Amino acid sequence: MPPLALTSVFMKELLRSTDPTVMAFASALLEGEDIDCFQMDVNMSILEGGIGLFPRRMMVRVDDYDRALIVMRDNEIPLGK
């Protein structure tokens, strides 16, 4: 188990989607709640030509995951898992 000070560096997948508008909306909602987020697999989804084979993943800090999950559920954002 890492020291407590390091736990905020670890990230957890919050949602997964092939729809860039869902990802942009989710990012805006999280930023509005001061929750840092990071989109993974953006380059893969661009390379595949937008046909929806490779979903993007939204990552948040482990410490923020529960708050982020509440924000997504309150705004009816599909988690895609």
N, C-alpha and C positions, 0 to 999 in steps of 0.2 A: 504494500500500500504506500503510495507516494505521500510526502509531507502535505499537510493541509494547504500550505501556500501554493502548491503546484496543481491542486485539483481544478482550479479555474482555467487551466490551459487545455484540458482535455475537452474534446467536442463530441457531440452526440447528434445523430441524424434526427431531425424534427419532421421533415416532410420530403416527399419525392414527387416530381411532376414533370411531364413533358410540355406543359403549358407555360410559356414565359410570362404571361400576364398573372398567373397564380403566384409565381415566384416573386415578381415585382411587388405585387400587393402584399404578400406575406413579409417581404423585406421591409416595406414601408410601415406595416403594423408593428413589427418587432422594433424597428428603430424608434418609433413613436413611444414605445415602452422602455426605451434605453436598454434593449437587449441586443447585444452584438450577434450578428449572424454572418455566415459565409456560404456562398453557393459553390458547390463542387460539381464537376463534370460539365461545366459550361462549354469548354472547348470541344469535348466529345460530341455534345448535342449540336454544335455549330458544324463540325466536320461531317456529320451524318446527313446534313442537308435539310434539317427541319422536318423529317418524316416521322419523328416521334419514337425512334428505336431506343435511344439512350436518354432516360430521364435525368434531370438535374436534381441534386440533393441539397437541401438547406440544412446547414449545420449550426448548432448553437452550443455554448459552453454547457458542460454538465450541470454546473451550478444554476444556470438559467433555464434548464430544460422544462421544469414543471411550470414556471411562469409563462414560458413561450407556448407550451401546450394549451394552457388556459386561453391565451390570446387567440390561438388558431381555432379552438373549439367555439369560443364566443363569437367569432366572425365566420363560422361555418366553412373554414378552409379545409378541403379534403387533404388528409395526410398522405394518401397514396401508398400505404404500406400493406 
